[in-house]
């Protein structure tokens, strides 16, 4: 008897150890997918990343932003205002790693990994530890999440904060402890300072959530106490929104809306495009087959790699089963997740385009409904009277699912790390070349020329130069004026795009551009950045 008990304990301990090993393996996999060749892929460094890194450095060194504002909530940046959490989060990595490309992207990658961990905790509360592990694996490998975790912009912070908030909300629903409701309201409020789409999604979602919580509390603590608790949570959320209300009143945060709003469309066109865009976000083509870049008319190559969906096709059948299945598993969870699924396209549909960046919070319902589908299907097989047959069917299904998921993830990795850099380095992508231009000048031409003038035809080129000057210390580096200027008394080296050279030819017909070098990624045939000088034509 005693011997059999010891055997069972050993088996139980072995299972716990194997499960812990599986969890740690998935976390390691998520770290690998988000940090492997982090500076090279994506290829280039977009202006948003540079602006975040530069302001993080300024906060670290002076406690002020680039405009001299002391510890601001909203960061003025090139005619726009950035939200604070991505910048303040980068202060830590900047302090440890310096103001570098890697530091900025490593911060995003870290928050991406945190999102994977909290998704595991959320699914464990909603379902069980086995589904939590599978859901965690899906998110660890998800193309949508992997890519935006590697991009040092503000996108990945929003779904991570939202996942933490949902985890706290589910703990409140299960345990009915007031502290979890307070923390839920607090994290939803703080999470709004990550990315502008949260201003649309979070208040609408939380409003419905508070009604769900009120209904839940009435049955356990009575109407009066339930109302007090829900009102307190609402007040906490509203208090955290006060800076937004003030910024809306003085026009600070409306600058972002004005910069993305399409003023050339009629009202009828806006309505039609809104509904078309909204539906596209829920289509299998966008979610599981072609992704952002596969939408007709899309040309911005930095949002997603070609040839893969935002999620894997292996998840699709369980996603659709999960929408129905979660209703039968837990109606409250279903209402909350279905609402989030309906809300997530709004943040980009109101700008009349399909963007994987603005709709990033859609990652959460995709993974949760896919996990719910797995839980529901496995639950159906548990009802088979013969346990050994049930186990064989479930194991077979799991093996098939993991095999397809593994195949798709390997295919995604091949596309992402080899094909995607060559497709997204250009103007419509991550605008590769600014750092390389400054490095080329410093290493090869610094003593020969008085000045390096780099094309202004980057997205906010002054931001890139400000960031790179922190480490490259190039006193001779400057950006090209708009329109282009050629100085007779200056021996300058130019890094110019084809349009710069054409513009110079029109404005200065007596000058020719003499190319002496070029900047382009290895393995790419086309040249976008030409290195040379302007020479007066002798007649």
N, C-alpha and C positions, 0 to 999 in steps of 0.2 A: 504493500500500500504506500509506504513512505517512499519507496524507490520510484513508483509510478508518478508520485507528486513531484519529485525532483526532476524526473524526465520531462514532465509537462512544463515546469518552471524554466528548464533549459531551452525547451522548444519556444516558449513564449519570449524569453530573452533573446534568442536567436532571431525570431521574427521582428522584434523591436529593433535589433541592431541592423538587420537587413533593410528595414523600412527607413531608419535614420540614414543609412548609407545611400539609399535611393534618393531621399530628399536632398542630401548634400551633393549628390551627383548631378541632380537637375539644377541646383543653384550654381554649381561649377560650370555646367553647360551654358547657363544663362550668362554667366560672367564671360565665358569664352566668346560667345556670339556677339557680345556687346563691347569687347575690348580688343579682340584680335585685329591687328593692323589698323588701329583706330584713327591714326593720322592720315593714312593712305586711303582709307575707305570710310566715308565718301571722299572722293578725290577733289581737293580744293578746300576752301574755307569761306563760307558765306558771310556776308556782312552782318547778319543778325548774330552770328556766333562771335564775330569780332567785337561788336558793340557790347555784348554781355560780358565778354572777357575784359575789355578795356574799362568798363564801369566797375567791375569787380575789383580790378587793380587799383582804381582811383579811390574806392571805398576803403580798401585795405591800407593804402598808403597815406590818405588824407582825410578819411571819413566823409569825403564829399564826392559827388558825381562829376562827370566831365564838364559840367556847367557851373561847378562850385556850390551846388546845393548840398547842405549838410544832411546826411542820412535820409534821403528822400524816400517817400513811399512810391511815387511815380517818377520814373527816370526819363527826362527829356532826351530824345535821341533822334536826330535828323528829321525834324518836323513831326515827330510822333512821340508817344510816351510808352515806355516799357513798364511792365509790372515787376514788382520787387523780388519775389521769391527766387526766380532763376538767377538773378544777379547776386543776391546775398548768399545763395547756396554756393556760388562760384568763388566767393571770398576764401573759403576754406581750402579748396584745391589750388587757388592762386597762391595762397600763403605757403602751401606745401610744395607745389610743383613749379611755381613761377607763372607769369602771364604767357602761357603757350597754348598752341592749338590743342595739344594733348590734355592740358588741365581743363579747358572748357568742355571738351567732349567727354572726358572722364567723369565730370560731374553729372552730365546727362546719363551716362552709362550706369553710374552708381544709383541714380534715382530709378532707372529702368529695372535694375536688379531688385531694388526695394519693392517696386511694383509687383514683380514676380513673387517675392516672399509674402507680401500681404494678400495677393490673390490666393495663394495657398491657404493662408489663415482664414480668409473669407469663405472659400469653398469647403474647408473643413468644418466651419460652423454651419454652413448651409446643407451639406450632404454628409460625407464621411471622409475619413483620412485617405482612402484609396482613390476616390474621385478627386479629392484635393490634389493628390500627387499627379494624376493625369492632367487635370486642368492647369496645374503649375507647369507641367511639361509643354502643353500646348502654347501657353503664353511665353515660355522661355524661348521657343522656336518660332513664334509668330512673326512673319515678315514685317507686318505693320509695326509691331512693338520693337522689334530688333532695329529696324532702320531709324525710327525716331529716337531710340535710346542712344544711337551713335551720332546723332546730329546735335551739335551743341547749342541748339536754340531752346525756346521755352516750352516746346510741345509736350514732352514726356512728363513734366511735373504735374500737369493737370490730371491725367488718368491715375497717377500714383496717389495723389491726395484724395481723389474720388474713391479709389479702392479702399484706402484706410478708413474713410468716412463710412463706406458701406459695411466694412467689417465691424465697426463700432455700432452701426445701426442694427445689424443682424444680432449682435450680442445683446443689444437692448431688447429686441423683439423676443429673443429666447429667454433672457433672464429678468427682464422688466426692471432693471436697476436704473435709477434716475441718473447716476453718474455717466452711464453710457449714452443717454439721451443728450446730456450737456456736452459731452465730448464729441458726439456726432454733429451737433449744431456748430460747435467750435471749429472742427476740422473742415466742415463744408464751407464755413465762412472764410477761414484762412486759405483754403484751396482756391478761392476766387482770385487770389493775388498771384496766380501762376500764369494764366493764359486767358486772353479776352473771351473766347467762346464760353468760358465758365460763367460769364455774366448773364448768358441766356439760359444755359442748362441748369445750373445749380439752384437758383431761386425757384424755378418751376418745379424741379424735382423735390426740393425740400418742402415746398408748400404742400404737395401731395403727401409726402412722407409724414409730416406733422399730423395730418388728418388720420393716417393709418395708425400712428402712435397714440393719438387721442382715442380712437376706437378700441385699441388694445388695452389702454390704461383704464378706461371706464369700467371694463369688466373685472379689473383686478384691484383698483384702489378707489373707485367711485368717481362720479362726475366732477365734483369740486376739486379734488386733489389732482385728477387727470388734467383738468383745464389749467391749473396752476403750473404743473410741470411742463406742459406743452407751451404755455405762454412764456415761461422763463427761458426755455430753449429758443423760442422765436426771438425774444429780446436779445439774447446773446448773439444770435446770427445777425440781427439788424444792427447791433452795436458794431460788429465787425465790418458791416457794410457802410458805415458812416463816411469813411474817406472816399468811397466810390460815389456816394450821393453828392458830396461836396465837389468832387472832381467832375461829375456830370454837370453840376450847376455852373461851374466856371469854364466848362468846355474842354478840360484836360483830356478826359478819356474819349470824348467824341471825335477827336482828331483821327483816331484809328479807324472808326467807322467811316468817316469822310474819305479816308485814303483808299478804302476797298469798295466803297459804294459805286455802282455803275450809273452815272448820271445821263447816259445816252439812251437808256431804254424807256419806252412808254410804260404806263401803268399796266396795260394789258400784257405787254411783253414780260414785265417783271413777274406778274402772277403766273403766266404760263411757264416761264423758266424756273420759277420757284418750285412749282409742283413737279416739273420734269427732273430737276436736280434732286429734290427730296426723294423721289421714287428710285432714282439711280443709286442712291446710297444704300438702299435696301435690296438691290438687285444681286442675283448670284454672279453676274458678270463682274461687278465691282468687288464684291466681297471675296469670291472664291476662285475667279478665273483670270481676270486681267488687271485688276487693281486700278489705282488712280490714273496712271499713265495710259491705260487701255481704253479710257473713256474717249469717245470720238471728239476730235478737236483739241485734245489736250497736248500741250507741247512742253510744259515745264517738267524737265527730266529729273529734277532733284527730289520730287515727292515720293516716287516709288520705282523699283526696277521693272523693266519690261519682262513679260513672260510669266509673272506670278500674280496671284490675287493678293488682297490685303490679308487674307487668312488662307489656310490650306483646304483643298478640296476634300481631304479626308475628314475634315470637321463638319462639312456642309450638311450631310444627312443627319448627324447628331444635333446640329444646330436647329434644324427645322423640327426634328422630333422633340427637342428640348423645349421649344416654344409651347408645344401642346403638353408635353410631359410635366413641365414645372407647374402648370395649373393644377394637376392632380397631386403633385408632390407637396406643394405648399402654396396656397392661393395668395398669401401676402407677398412672398418672394416673387411670385409670378407678376403680380400687379406692379411691383417696384421695378423689376427688370424689364417688363414689357413697356412701361412708361419710359425708361431710359433708352430702350431701343427706338421708340417713337420720337424721342427728343433729340437724339444725337445728330441727325442730319440737319437740324435747324440752324446750327451755328455756321454752316457753310451754305445752306440753301438760301439764306437771306442775303448772301453776297452773290447769288446766282451762278455758282460754279461748284464742281465736285472737287474738294480738296481733302486729301488724306490727313493733312496737318490740322486743319480747323475741325475736322470731325474725329479727332484722335480718341475722344472718350468712347467712341463706338467699339473700341477694343474690348471694353468690359462686358457689355451684353453678349458679344460674339462668343467670348470664352465661357461665360457663365451659362448661356443656353446650350452650348456644345457640351459642357460638363453635365448639365441637367439631362441632356439626351442620353449620355452614357449611363448615368445613374438610373434613369427610367428604364432603359433597355435591359440593363443588368438586373433590375428589379423584377421585370417580367419573367426572366429566366429562372429567378429564385422560386417562382411558383410551380415549377415543374416538380412533380412528386418524387421523382428519382434523383437524389442529390448528385450522384456521380455523372449523370447525363447533363444536369444543369451546369456542373463545374466544367465539363468538357466543352459545352457550347459557349460559355462565358470566356473560357480560356482561348478558344479558337477565335472568337470575335475580337478579343483583346490583341491577340497576335496579328490578326489581319489589320486591325486599326493601327497598331504601332509600326507594322511593316510599311504600310502606305505613308504614314506620317514621317517615318525615317527617310523613305525614298524622296518625298517631297521636300523635306528639310535639307537633304544633301544636294538636291537639285537647286534649291533656293541659294544655298551657300555658294555653289559653283557660279550661279548667275551673279550673285551679289558681289562676291569678292574678285571676280575675273571680268565679267561682262559689264556690270553696272558702272564701274569707274570710267570706262571708255565712253559710256553713253551719257554721263552726267557731269563731266568736268567742264562743259562749255558754258556759254552765256546763259542758257536756259537751265543750267544745272548749278553746280557749286562754284563756278567762275574761277577755275584753277589758274594760277599764274602769278598772283600778286607777290606772295612771299618769295617765289622762285625768281621773280624779276629783281627783287632787292638783293637776294643772295647772289645771283649772277653778277650784278653790278659790284657788290662788295668784294667778291672773290676774283673777279676778272678785269673789271674796267674802272675801278675806283680812282686810281691814280691818273688815269688817262683823260677823265672828263670832269667838268666842273659841277655837273648836276645830272641826276637821273630824273626824267619826267615820265611817269607811268600814266597810261590812258585813263581818262575819267570814265570810260565806258565799262565800269564795274558798277554793281549796285552799291551806291554810297562808297566810293573809293577812298574818301578821306577817313572813313572809319577803319578800313583795312590798314591804311598807312599808319594811323595813330596806334593801332594795336601792335603792328609788327615793329614799329620803332622802339617799343619798350624793350625788345630783346636784341634786335639787329643793330640798333644804335647807328642808323645811317643818316648822318647830318646832311648829306647831299641829296637825299631822296625827296622828291616832291611829286605831286600829281599834275597831270596835264590840264591846262586851263580849258574851259568850255565857253566860247569856241577856242580852238587851238591857237597858240601863239608861238612864234619862232623868234628868238632873240639873236641879233647879230653879234652882240658882245658876250655871248655865252656859248661855251663848248658843251653842249648837252647831249646825253644819250637818251633816246626815246624808246619806250616800250609802247607800241601803238597797235591798235586794231586796224583792220582794213578800212573801216569808216573814218578813222582818224586821218589816215593817209589820203583818202579821197577829199576830206574836208580841207586838209592842208594844201592840196593841189588847187582847190578852188580859191582859197584865200590868199595863197602865196604861189602864184603860177611860175615865179622865177626860181622856185626851189624844187629839188628832187629828194625823195627819200632813198637813202642808201642802206640796204639791209646788210647787217654783219653777223646776225645771230637770230635765233628763234627760241621761243619758250612753248613747249608742248609736252604732254605726258609721253612716257615711253610706250611704244607700240601704236601710237596714233599718227596717222598720215597727215591729216589736215592741220594747218597752222592757223591759230587765232591771234597770237601775240607775236609781232615782229619787232626785233631789236635792231636799232640802227640810228642814223643821224640825218639831219636835213642839210643838203649842200646846195649852194646857190649855183644856178646854171650859168656857165660862161658862154657868151655869145660872140 
